Amino acid sequence: MEISLDKHSANQASVKIKLNEADYQPKVDAKLKDYAKKANIKGFRPGKAPVSMVKKMYGTSVLVDEINEILSSSLNNYLKEQTFKILGDPLPMIEDADSIDWKTQTEFEFQYKIGFVEEIEFKLDDSLKATSYKVEMNDAEVEEAITNLRSQYGKMTNPEVSEENDFLYGDLKSEDGTFEKTFSLPLSKVEKKSLKKFVGVKKGDVVELDPSKAIKEDLAQTVGVEEEEVEKLSGKFTFTVQNINRTELADFNQEFFDKLFGPGQVDSEEAMRAKVQEIISDNYNKEAAVYSDEQIKDKLIESANIELPEAFLKEWLIRANEGKVTEEQVEKEYPIYAKQLTWTLISGKIAKDNEIKAEHEDVIEKTKEMIREQFASSGMGAQMEESMGMFVDNYLQGNEGQNYMQMLTSVQNDKVLAFVKEKANVKEEKISADKFKELLEN
């Protein structure tokens, strides 16, 4: 057997494997003899058929199986000995395989494409600068959140006359009759100058409008049409009111508090406001932590400057997901995949160099945290803790063990990022919710 490597570029190569009879024939002969001992062939007693007949019947398939097994183990062992990091899986040259004559050939040559990266280098010290954001809530933002919750748990009514923030259910028609749609119009989405037309109306009233000017945002979604139909919503239209819907805000009472946080968790308006502020702040700061982590990843990815074998990886993604993805989908999603792969390579090196490992106990604790968050507002705190072991086992054993592996990867990622932050120059900055939203949008 001969194995050789031919590098085509800094990150792509081909591996050639040559086999002769001595490499595979002894295994083929042994397998055929074993077949002959077990074969049940018409005209012969079980196990008494001549090997020559068994070879004629099964020889080619046994040959193919044995050679494939030799190729697989030989290629894997050879690649393990290399200093570079293999990406994806080796891709067999299909045109070479199609030209093989399994009945007459005694020597075989196979080629595989491989993609790899050499040494991964980056700086991990205080030259890596990052910002950790702490989001601070103001009273107006908390009040807005509380109003939204009161609306969500409020009572629906159908008043005679409309007011601001009502929903008008009715028929939208174009003057020329080419468009007609029945939908619910939130007056909160009506432009200020046009709003007065919709306030004070009753059932059966008709309002004249130009939807493209009167509805200030999400025109297609508000009316309920596809984006390509938006151009039809310009010009003279009428809206005939069929019904007026209004949500009366929920009262600050125990029933409302229990719906929000579970029975007996909060017993006063003051405590409810404090709880809402705490939850919103926690949510923002979790999001801010994710944002900061992504910024750190981006800077490490940039400093490492890893050149991935793009052409190879795109081909591998298509062949590995045969029939599930198109070339267009791979082209579109490749940048996201490449970024994640690069971070995985960097994270793996940091973990290996610094002996960072995700332990089973860490996986259990992280799973518990996830479950507690999911049940946070259910009011089942005590009962949930009593059955926590069952919840954890059910989750980690689900999805054929993939849930466990995903959680293990998540824990490893958390540990690596914590290590990076210890080495990097991370400064904390207090920021308003509005300012943080601007950061996310940019």
Summary of the structure (lengths in Angstrom):
residues: 442
radius of gyration: 33.2
end to end distance: 56.9
largest distance: 98.5
contacts: 1185
relative contact order: 0.11
helix: 54%
strand: 19%
